[in-house]
Amino acid sequence: MRIDINEIVKLNESKGFHFFEPSTMRFFSSRKPTEAYLNEAENKAYFVTSEQFVSSLNEKAVRKYSVRVCNMATGDINTIGEFNKLNRNEAVKQAKELSLKLLVA
């Protein structure tokens, strides 16, 4: 089931975390999606962020993607798999699959 990413942003902030804080997002040149995928059985939401390394000489690396999981009870967010290693399609596919994993069992 899809949910608005702003639900996760508000939850994360209300629990005292800073994952989506503007200064954090700027530091990593991060972008957040507009939606996430909720796994109701796990009470977790999976989503994708992208990050881009920019050197002190303003040289930009290729934008890469990471799959994230938010515990909807605690608001804590963690990375699934390796940070910043996927292309967009791979990351979205993994997030969607993870959101369904216990529902089809």
Backbone as JSON, one array per atom type, in Angstrom:
{
  "sequence": "MRIDINEIVKLNESKGFHFFEPSTMRFFSSRKPTEAYLNEAENKAYFVTSEQFVSSLNEKAVRKYSVRVCNMATGDINTIGEFNKLNRNEAVKQAKELSLKLLVA",
  "N": [[0.84, -1.17, 0.0], [0.56, 2.2, -0.83], [1.87, 5.16, 0.69], [1.91, 8.62, 1.63], [4.97, 10.32, 1.62], [5.27, 12.38, 3.39], [3.99, 11.65, 5.72], [5.83, 9.98, 6.92], [7.96, 11.74, 7.23], [6.88, 13.56, 9.11], [6.4, 11.8, 11.27], [9.04, 10.86, 11.85], [10.27, 13.26, 12.61], [8.65, 13.97, 14.81], [9.37, 12.07, 16.65], [11.84, 12.84, 17.41], [13.97, 12.51, 15.66], [16.25, 13.31, 12.93], [16.34, 12.81, 10.22], [15.21, 13.9, 7.85], [15.83, 16.54, 8.0], [16.47, 19.78, 6.71], [19.23, 20.66, 6.61], [20.62, 18.26, 6.82], [19.73, 16.92, 4.54], [20.77, 18.64, 2.57], [23.54, 18.37, 3.03], [24.07, 15.77, 2.1], [23.23, 16.04, -0.47], [20.67, 15.09, -0.92], [17.62, 13.67, -2.11], [14.19, 13.23, -1.6], [11.5, 10.89, -2.05], [8.05, 11.16, -3.22], [6.34, 9.36, -2.24], [5.88, 6.35, -0.26], [6.11, 2.84, 0.51], [3.98, 0.91, 2.28], [4.22, -1.73, 4.55], [1.94, -3.31, 6.1], [1.78, -5.56, 7.77], [4.31, -5.71, 8.96], [4.46, -3.22, 10.02], [6.05, -1.26, 8.84], [7.55, 1.1, 6.64], [8.73, 1.37, 3.37], [11.02, 3.12, 1.36], [12.64, 5.2, -1.13], [15.66, 7.0, -1.37], [17.75, 9.46, -2.91], [21.17, 10.24, -3.41], [23.92, 12.41, -3.96], [27.29, 12.77, -4.43], [29.23, 15.65, -4.06], [32.16, 17.22, -4.82], [34.69, 19.29, -3.2], [35.53, 20.88, -5.22], [33.35, 21.24, -6.67], [32.72, 19.12, -8.33], [30.59, 16.7, -9.57], [29.42, 13.54, -8.67], [27.82, 10.62, -10.08], [24.36, 10.47, -9.51], [23.07, 8.36, -7.07], [21.07, 5.72, -5.57], [19.3, 4.72, -2.6], [17.71, 2.24, -0.59], [15.37, 2.67, 1.93], [14.06, 2.08, 5.24], [11.37, 2.69, 7.37], [10.49, 2.4, 10.68], [7.32, 2.3, 11.68], [6.32, 2.51, 14.2], [8.29, 3.56, 15.86], [9.51, 5.6, 14.42], [12.08, 5.54, 13.56], [14.64, 5.42, 11.07], [16.3, 3.37, 8.75], [18.91, 2.09, 6.57], [18.49, -0.19, 3.93], [20.37, -2.81, 2.74], [23.23, -1.86, 0.75], [24.44, 1.47, 1.08], [23.71, 4.02, -1.22], [24.17, 2.7, -3.74], [22.56, 1.82, -5.81], [20.71, 1.99, -8.96], [17.92, 4.07, -9.94], [15.64, 2.52, -10.78], [16.24, -0.09, -9.83], [16.26, 0.39, -7.06], [13.63, 1.29, -6.49], [12.19, -0.98, -7.25], [13.13, -2.85, -5.34], [12.2, -1.65, -2.95], [9.42, -1.77, -3.29], [9.08, -4.58, -3.43], [9.94, -5.36, -0.87], [7.97, -4.2, 0.67], [5.89, -5.89, 0.26], [6.63, -8.41, 1.14], [5.9, -10.04, 3.47], [3.23, -10.21, 3.16], [2.5, -11.9, 1.1], [3.21, -14.37, 1.87]],
  "CA": [[0.0, 0.0, 0.0], [1.34, 3.43, -0.91], [1.55, 6.24, 1.61], [2.59, 9.88, 1.36], [6.24, 10.39, 2.35], [5.15, 13.38, 4.46], [3.62, 10.95, 6.96], [7.08, 9.49, 7.49], [8.71, 12.92, 7.64], [6.29, 14.05, 10.36], [6.65, 10.8, 12.32], [10.46, 10.9, 12.16], [10.51, 14.51, 13.34], [7.94, 13.95, 16.1], [10.08, 11.15, 17.56], [13.13, 13.43, 17.75], [15.0, 12.19, 14.68], [16.59, 14.41, 12.03], [16.66, 12.25, 8.91], [14.76, 14.76, 6.76], [16.15, 17.93, 8.29], [17.06, 20.4, 5.51], [20.71, 20.68, 6.61], [21.05, 16.88, 6.55], [19.44, 16.66, 3.12], [21.74, 19.42, 1.78], [24.88, 17.79, 3.19], [24.19, 14.58, 1.25], [22.56, 16.33, -1.75], [19.63, 14.07, -0.94], [16.26, 13.92, -2.57], [13.25, 12.24, -1.07], [10.38, 10.63, -2.97], [6.76, 11.69, -2.77], [5.57, 8.29, -1.62], [6.56, 5.2, 0.31], [5.32, 1.6, 0.4], [3.73, 0.44, 3.64], [3.99, -3.14, 4.83], [1.12, -3.26, 7.31], [2.09, -6.7, 8.63], [5.53, -5.38, 9.7], [4.35, -1.83, 10.46], [7.24, -0.59, 8.31], [7.38, 1.72, 5.33], [9.94, 1.34, 2.56], [11.07, 4.21, 0.39], [13.92, 5.38, -1.81], [16.26, 8.33, -1.42], [18.93, 9.54, -3.78], [22.24, 11.06, -2.9], [24.94, 12.72, -4.97], [28.49, 13.36, -3.85], [29.77, 16.83, -4.74], [33.48, 17.49, -4.24], [34.95, 20.69, -2.85], [35.73, 21.58, -6.49], [32.01, 21.2, -7.28], [32.6, 18.0, -9.26], [29.46, 15.9, -9.14], [29.38, 12.12, -9.0], [26.53, 10.17, -10.56], [23.35, 10.32, -8.45], [22.76, 6.96, -6.76], [19.86, 5.54, -4.78], [19.34, 3.82, -1.45], [16.41, 1.83, -0.07], [15.27, 2.97, 3.36], [12.9, 1.53, 5.94], [10.96, 3.44, 8.56], [9.67, 1.69, 11.66], [6.19, 3.21, 11.88], [6.06, 2.63, 15.64], [9.33, 4.37, 16.52], [9.94, 6.69, 13.56], [13.49, 5.34, 13.21], [14.87, 5.09, 9.66], [17.56, 2.67, 8.48], [19.19, 1.75, 5.19], [18.43, -1.6, 3.58], [21.44, -3.08, 1.78], [24.34, -0.9, 0.72], [24.11, 2.87, 0.87], [24.09, 4.76, -2.42], [24.76, 1.78, -4.72], [21.59, 1.35, -6.8], [20.08, 2.97, -9.83], [16.57, 4.36, -9.48], [14.72, 1.4, -11.02], [16.56, -1.17, -8.89], [15.87, 0.79, -5.71], [12.16, 1.3, -6.4], [11.75, -2.38, -7.31], [13.41, -3.47, -4.03], [11.3, -1.07, -1.94], [8.09, -2.35, -3.51], [9.13, -6.0, -3.06], [10.04, -5.45, 0.59], [6.68, -3.83, 1.27], [4.95, -6.99, 0.03], [7.24, -9.7, 1.44], [5.17, -10.9, 4.41], [1.82, -10.26, 2.8], [2.26, -12.97, 0.15], [3.63, -15.64, 2.48]],
  "C": [[0.89, 1.24, 0.0], [0.88, 4.43, 0.15], [2.38, 7.47, 1.23], [3.86, 9.95, 2.22], [6.16, 11.4, 3.5], [4.69, 12.78, 5.77], [4.87, 10.47, 7.69], [7.92, 10.66, 7.99], [8.19, 13.43, 8.98], [6.54, 13.09, 11.52], [8.1, 10.86, 12.79], [10.79, 12.13, 13.0], [9.88, 14.48, 14.72], [8.61, 13.04, 17.12], [11.49, 11.64, 17.88], [14.26, 13.1, 16.8], [15.16, 13.33, 13.68], [16.87, 13.96, 10.6], [16.33, 13.21, 7.77], [15.05, 16.24, 7.0], [16.84, 18.56, 7.08], [18.58, 20.41, 5.47], [21.28, 19.29, 6.33], [20.87, 16.56, 5.07], [20.44, 17.4, 2.22], [23.12, 18.79, 1.83], [25.09, 16.62, 2.25], [23.65, 14.81, -0.16], [21.45, 15.31, -1.97], [18.34, 14.59, -1.54], [15.38, 12.83, -2.0], [12.13, 12.03, -2.09], [9.11, 11.3, -2.46], [5.95, 10.62, -2.06], [6.48, 7.18, -1.09], [5.61, 4.01, 0.19], [5.2, 0.98, 1.78], [3.5, -1.06, 3.66], [3.25, -3.16, 6.17], [1.43, -4.39, 8.28], [3.32, -6.43, 9.51], [5.45, -4.03, 10.39], [5.62, -1.06, 10.09], [6.91, -0.02, 6.94], [8.73, 1.75, 4.63], [9.88, 2.46, 1.54], [12.49, 4.35, -0.14], [14.38, 6.82, -1.67], [17.39, 8.29, -2.44], [19.91, 10.51, -3.17], [23.25, 11.27, -4.02], [26.13, 13.38, -4.28], [28.93, 14.54, -4.72], [31.08, 17.19, -4.04], [33.62, 18.97, -3.9], [35.22, 21.54, -4.09], [34.45, 21.62, -7.32], [31.89, 20.15, -8.4], [31.54, 17.06, -8.72], [29.58, 14.45, -9.61], [27.98, 11.79, -9.53], [25.59, 10.02, -9.36], [23.03, 8.85, -8.3], [21.63, 6.9, -5.75], [20.06, 4.52, -3.67], [17.91, 3.48, -1.04], [16.43, 2.05, 1.43], [14.03, 2.31, 3.94], [12.64, 2.38, 7.17], [10.1, 2.53, 9.43], [8.55, 2.65, 12.03], [5.78, 3.33, 13.34], [7.04, 3.6, 16.3], [9.76, 5.59, 15.72], [11.39, 6.58, 13.12], [13.62, 4.9, 11.76], [16.24, 4.46, 9.52], [17.69, 2.4, 6.99], [19.1, 0.25, 5.02], [19.5, -1.84, 2.51], [22.51, -2.01, 1.85], [23.84, 0.51, 0.42], [24.6, 3.35, -0.48], [24.74, 3.89, -3.5], [23.83, 1.42, -5.87], [21.21, 2.44, -7.79], [18.63, 3.1, -9.39], [15.63, 3.16, -9.62], [14.96, 0.24, -10.06], [16.05, -0.84, -7.49], [14.35, 0.76, -5.53], [11.62, -0.13, -6.4], [11.96, -3.06, -5.95], [12.46, -2.95, -2.95], [9.9, -1.66, -2.07], [8.05, -3.82, -3.07], [9.17, -6.17, -1.55], [8.7, -5.12, 1.26], [5.66, -4.95, 1.15], [5.4, -8.3, 0.63], [6.48, -10.58, 2.43], [3.7, -11.06, 4.05], [1.49, -11.41, 1.85], [2.61, -14.33, 0.72], [2.44, -16.43, 3.03]]
}
